[in-house]
Amino acid sequence: MDQLPQLVQELRVFIIDIVATKEGHLGASLGVVELTVALHYVFNAPEDKLIWDVGHQAYGHKILTGRKEIFETNRQLNGISGFPKMAESEYDAFGTGHSSTSISAILGMALASKLKGEKDRQHIAIIGDASIASGMAFEGLNHAGVTDTNILIILNDNAIGIDPSVGALKKYLTNVKKGTAKDENIFECLNFNYSGPVDGHDLHMLINELERLKSVSGPKLLHVITTKGRGLKKAEENQVTYHAPGKFDKRTGELIKKSDQPQPLKFQDVFGYTLVELAQKNEKIVGITPAMPTGSSLKYMMETIPNVPSMWELLSNML
């Protein structure tokens, strides 16, 4: 136990060192380093099943499960995957990228274990970076709440996906963190044993709570508060850019400027700029983001044409 804080520090530094030169997802994995160490300390993977959702939280998990020496090949040709991949390691219980499949998947595994009479196997899904708000996640919660399976859902609540989270659920979780939510807890109403919110960077608190939850029967949800980009000041201050920042100075966090040679536009930028041109000519065009206006380049339309008429006005004009 007394060596774990050092392990946390070494793991965070190692992730920064590799991603600074090899590129990849940064902020999400930095935010769950303590949680990753706590999970692997408390649970017995791969016998116990851990599912990471979204998958770009899982760099620390990969490094701790036998892939440290080859982690520099992450997202490279013939290298390891940037996401959990079942064919890559027995520790990757389910293939997860984007997003929201973890709750249904871990529930299916838990039900299968129950049918097989496996009483000691633990089933844990870590869902974060806004993926709790997707429809499939709610389907999983809806189903799990009427089962007697001993599953643990860990909500990694960092208030941001790739871009800042929006919507009613985000507002509710913010109220929970501030202590201003209504008396009824949405997860308890879905028949989950809710605990939290807890500090996701307090390693010993996490370990104590996970140890306690191992012996609690039925569906459980642990609400963990983390900071995306934790441990690198630039990544904490600019979480959108440092979600996947490209190359940067590992000491200062400063981004390394790419070649001065003209670079071709990314596909999504061509799409984003074209949509702006079309929308300026046709007021009936509406942009709907896939929960990531930066990654889809719909941010250009949001910036250029920010005022969207009401849906009723749109329908009335179309009729």
C-alpha positions in Angstrom: 0.0 0.0 0.0 2.7 2.5 0.9 4.3 2.0 -2.6 1.1 2.9 -4.5 1.5 6.8 -4.5 4.9 6.3 -6.1 3.4 4.0 -8.7 0.7 6.6 -9.4 3.4 9.2 -10.0 5.5 6.9 -12.2 2.5 5.8 -14.3 1.4 9.4 -14.9 5.0 10.5 -15.9 5.3 7.4 -18.2 2.0 8.3 -20.0 3.1 11.9 -20.5 6.6 10.8 -21.8 5.2 8.4 -24.4 2.2 10.6 -25.6 4.5 13.7 -25.9 6.5 12.1 -28.7 4.2 9.3 -30.1 0.9 11.3 -29.9 -2.4 9.8 -28.8 -5.1 10.5 -26.2 -3.8 12.2 -23.2 -6.2 14.0 -20.8 -8.6 11.1 -20.2 -6.0 8.6 -19.1 -4.2 11.1 -16.9 -7.5 11.8 -15.1 -8.0 8.2 -14.1 -4.5 7.2 -13.0 -5.4 6.9 -9.3 -8.6 5.0 -10.2 -6.7 2.7 -12.4 -4.2 1.8 -9.7 -6.9 1.4 -7.1 -8.9 -1.0 -9.4 -6.0 -3.2 -10.1 -5.0 -3.2 -6.4 -8.4 -4.2 -5.2 -9.7 -6.5 -8.0 -8.1 -9.6 -9.5 -8.1 -9.0 -13.2 -8.4 -10.8 -15.6 -10.4 -13.2 -13.5 -12.5 -10.1 -12.4 -13.8 -8.3 -15.5 -12.9 -4.7 -16.1 -14.5 -2.7 -19.0 -13.2 0.8 -19.8 -15.7 3.1 -21.5 -14.7 5.2 -23.4 -11.6 3.3 -24.4 -9.2 6.2 -24.4 -9.3 6.2 -20.6 -7.4 2.9 -20.6 -3.7 3.8 -21.2 -2.8 3.3 -17.6 -4.7 0.0 -17.6 -2.7 -1.2 -20.6 0.6 -0.2 -19.1 -0.1 -2.0 -15.8 -1.2 -5.2 -17.6 1.9 -6.3 -19.4 2.1 -3.7 -22.2 4.6 -1.2 -20.7 7.5 -2.3 -22.9 5.5 -2.0 -26.1 3.4 1.0 -25.2 5.4 3.3 -27.5 3.9 1.4 -30.4 0.4 2.7 -29.3 -1.6 3.7 -32.4 1.3 3.0 -34.7 1.3 0.6 -37.7 1.6 -2.9 -36.4 1.5 -1.6 -32.8 -1.0 -1.9 -30.0 -4.4 -0.4 -30.3 -5.3 2.9 -28.8 -8.3 1.3 -27.2 -9.0 -1.9 -25.2 -8.9 -4.9 -27.6 -9.8 -8.4 -26.6 -7.4 -10.0 -29.2 -4.5 -8.0 -27.7 -4.8 -9.0 -24.0 -6.8 -11.2 -21.7 -7.0 -8.1 -19.5 -9.2 -6.3 -22.1 -12.5 -7.8 -21.2 -14.4 -6.0 -24.0 -13.5 -3.9 -27.1 -14.5 -0.3 -26.4 -13.9 2.9 -28.3 -16.7 5.4 -28.6 -18.9 4.7 -26.5 -21.5 3.7 -23.9 -21.4 0.0 -24.4 -19.8 -0.9 -21.1 -22.9 -1.2 -18.9 -24.8 -3.6 -21.2 -21.6 -5.6 -21.8 -20.7 -6.0 -18.1 -24.3 -6.9 -17.3 -24.2 -9.6 -20.0 -21.0 -11.0 -18.5 -22.4 -10.9 -15.0 -25.6 -12.7 -16.0 -23.5 -15.3 -17.8 -21.3 -15.8 -14.7 -24.4 -16.3 -12.6 -25.8 -18.9 -14.9 -22.5 -20.7 -14.7 -22.5 -20.6 -10.9 -19.4 -18.3 -10.7 -20.0 -16.7 -7.3 -16.7 -14.9 -6.7 -16.0 -13.2 -10.1 -16.4 -9.4 -9.9 -17.8 -7.3 -12.8 -16.8 -3.6 -13.1 -17.5 -1.1 -15.8 -15.8 2.3 -15.7 -17.8 4.8 -17.8 -16.6 8.3 -18.3 -16.0 11.2 -20.7 -19.7 11.9 -21.0 -20.6 8.4 -22.3 -23.1 7.9 -19.4 -25.5 10.3 -21.3 -25.9 8.1 -24.4 -28.9 6.0 -25.1 -27.2 2.6 -24.8 -25.9 3.5 -21.4 -29.4 4.2 -20.2 -30.6 0.9 -21.7 -28.0 -0.9 -19.7 -28.9 1.0 -16.4 -32.6 0.3 -17.1 -31.9 -3.5 -17.4 -29.4 -3.8 -14.7 -31.6 -2.2 -12.1 -34.1 -5.1 -12.2 -31.5 -7.8 -11.9 -29.8 -9.2 -8.8 -26.3 -9.2 -10.4 -23.4 -8.0 -8.4 -22.1 -5.4 -10.9 -20.3 -2.2 -10.1 -20.6 0.8 -12.4 -18.0 3.5 -11.8 -19.0 6.9 -13.1 -15.9 8.8 -13.9 -17.4 12.3 -13.7 -15.0 14.9 -15.2 -17.7 17.2 -16.7 -16.2 16.9 -20.1 -16.1 14.5 -23.1 -13.9 15.7 -25.9 -15.8 19.0 -25.5 -17.6 20.3 -22.4 -20.6 18.2 -21.5 -24.1 19.6 -22.0 -27.7 18.6 -21.3 -29.9 17.8 -18.4 -27.9 14.9 -17.0 -24.8 17.1 -16.9 -26.8 19.7 -14.9 -28.0 17.1 -12.5 -24.6 15.7 -11.8 -23.3 19.2 -11.3 -26.0 19.7 -8.7 -25.1 16.4 -7.0 -21.5 17.6 -6.7 -22.6 21.0 -5.3 -25.1 19.4 -2.9 -28.1 21.1 -4.5 -29.7 18.2 -6.2 -33.2 17.2 -5.4 -33.6 14.6 -2.6 -34.3 11.7 -5.0 -31.1 10.3 -6.6 -31.6 9.2 -10.3 -29.4 6.2 -9.8 -31.1 5.1 -6.6 -34.4 5.5 -8.4 -33.1 3.0 -11.0 -32.4 0.6 -8.1 -28.7 1.0 -7.9 -26.9 1.2 -4.6 -25.3 4.6 -5.0 -22.2 5.9 -3.3 -20.3 9.1 -3.7 -19.4 11.5 -5.0 -15.9 10.7 -4.0 -12.5 12.4 -4.8 -11.1 10.3 -7.7 -7.6 11.5 -6.9 -7.6 10.3 -3.3 -6.0 6.9 -3.8 -6.6 5.5 -0.3 -10.2 6.6 -0.2 -10.8 4.9 -3.5 -9.2 1.7 -2.3 -11.3 1.7 0.9 -14.5 2.3 -1.0 -13.8 -0.3 -3.6 -13.0 -2.9 -0.9 -16.3 -2.1 0.8 -18.3 -2.3 -2.4 -16.9 -5.8 -3.2 -19.1 -7.2 -0.4 -22.2 -5.2 -1.3 -24.7 -7.3 -3.3 -26.8 -6.2 -6.2 -26.2 -3.4 -8.8 -23.9 -0.6 -7.5 -22.8 2.7 -8.8 -19.8 4.6 -7.5 -19.7 8.3 -8.5 -16.1 9.5 -8.8 -15.0 13.1 -9.4 -11.8 13.5 -11.5 -10.0 16.2 -13.4 -9.2 15.5 -17.0 -5.5 16.0 -17.7 -4.6 15.7 -14.0 -0.8 16.0 -13.5 0.0 18.2 -16.5 -0.9 21.9 -15.9 -1.5 22.7 -19.6 -3.7 19.7 -20.0 -5.8 20.7 -16.9 -6.1 24.3 -18.1 -7.0 23.4 -21.8 -8.8 20.1 -21.6 -10.3 20.3 -25.2 -6.9 20.8 -26.9 -5.1 18.2 -24.6 -7.7 15.5 -25.2 -5.4 14.5 -28.1 -2.8 17.2 -28.4 -0.3 15.9 -30.8 3.4 16.3 -29.9 4.3 18.5 -26.9 7.1 19.2 -24.5 6.8 16.7 -21.7 8.2 19.1 -19.1 6.2 22.3 -19.9 3.3 20.8 -21.8 3.8 23.4 -24.6 2.6 22.1 -28.0 5.3 21.5 -30.5 4.6 23.5 -33.7 4.2 21.4 -36.8 6.1 22.0 -40.0 5.7 25.4 -41.5 4.9 23.7 -44.8 1.2 24.0 -45.7 -0.8 21.0 -44.4 -3.8 19.6 -46.1 -7.1 20.2 -44.2 -8.5 17.3 -42.2 -11.5 15.6 -43.6 -13.7 16.9 -40.8 -12.5 20.5 -41.4 -13.5 20.2 -45.0 -16.9 19.0 -43.9 -17.2 21.8 -41.2 -16.2 24.7 -43.5 -18.5 23.4 -46.3 -21.4 23.1 -43.9 -20.9 26.7 -42.9 -20.9 27.8 -46.6 -24.1 25.8 -47.3 -25.9 27.0 -44.1 -25.2 30.6 -44.9 -27.1 30.1 -48.2 -29.9 27.9 -46.7 -31.4 28.9 -43.4 -33.1 25.5 -43.0 -29.8 23.6 -42.5 -29.3 22.7 -38.9 -26.1 21.1 -37.5 -26.4 18.3 -35.0 -23.1 17.4 -33.3 -22.1 13.8 -32.4 -21.3 15.0 -28.8 -18.0 16.4 -30.0 -18.2 19.7 -32.0 -14.4 20.0 -32.1 -13.7 16.5 -33.4 -16.5 16.8 -36.0 -15.6 20.4 -36.9 -19.2 21.5 -36.3 -17.6 24.0 -34.0 -17.1 26.3 -37.1 -20.9 26.4 -37.6 -21.5 26.9 -33.9 -19.1 29.9 -33.9 -20.3 31.4 -37.2 -24.0 30.8 -36.9 -24.6 30.5 -33.1 -28.3 31.5 -32.9 -30.5 28.6 -33.8 -34.2 29.2 -34.1 -36.6 27.1 -32.1 -37.5 23.6 -33.5 -41.2 24.8 -33.8 -40.1 27.7 -36.0 -38.0 25.3 -38.2 -40.9 23.0 -38.6 -43.3 25.8 -39.4 -41.0 27.1 -42.1 -40.7 23.7 -43.6 -44.4 23.0 -43.8 
